[in-house]
Amino acid sequence: MAAHPSLDPLCAPRRYRRVLPPVVWALAAQLGGAATTWLYLQVPAVGAAAPIHPLLLHSVAAAAFGLALRLPLWWVPINVLFVPAAVYLHGLSLRPVWFLLVLVTLVLLFWTNHRTRVPLYLSGRRACHRLASLLPPDRQLKMLDLGSGFGGVLATVSKQRPECRLVGLEIAPLPAWIARLRHLGRPALKTRRRDFWRESLADYDLVYAYLSPEPMPGLWHKVRAEMRPGTLFVSNTFAVPGAAPDLVLPLGGARSPLYVWRL
């Protein structure tokens, strides 16, 4: 059974990449923004009549530090908005219990995203229909959805291919619980709360992933090592570096395609 590969963040010197997750470097960017703002306010000519608002300066500096630390681009709006949002929420004088509820909800929703760097992406209905069309007809096949979220892919594909066995793996507690509730009374659908790196792919005819660029090299190694000849690996939006797909299925509009590899 394949172990979880080392996924190198793009945000740290090489000797630290296997140790520190991106959230640590995002915190470092925020501290850099705070230090820059503090130094700016110490300039005698600035004082209380600062020509640049401290929150604006902090946001720009934090974003700049994040880029300098090689955080992915999608961290830029997080670094820009983090402190202004915190100041705004503080001004609402909300009861502390609301912050606790938000924190608990975010933890249950995103769980180990800081380690895996896989956001919660939701597949569209067109992608699900395309997936169903890849399953050969008149055969009871087995499909696996890696990081299955709220179970929408399994539910939609099952409507078109009710004879197939569909399995979803989701490590975050809240999406996994919701998926299980959605699939009650449907024995052909199963969601397991499990890290997909610990799941053997040998039993599946089609493996579907909608993850992020970070895990694709390691996942491709796992796919080639475990999946049987003739089976299909499908990735939504994110291609495998250096591995040309056998088929590219457009989803229409501005949406990214499905990339299909036949093992």
Secondary structure, 3 states (H helix, E strand, C coil): CCCCCCCCCCCCCHHHCCCCCHHHHHHHHHHHHHHHHHHHHHCCCCCCCCCCCHHHHHHHHHHHHHHHCCCCHHHHHHHHHHHHHHHHHHHCCCCHHHHHHHHHHHHHHHCCHHHHCCCCCCCCHHHHHHHHHHCCCCCCCEEEEECCCCCHHHHHHHHHCCCCEEEEECCCHHHHHHHHHHCCCCCCEEEECCCHHHCCCCCCCEEEECCCCCCHHHHHHHHHHHCCCCCEEEEECCCCCCCCCCEEECCCCCCCCEEEEEC
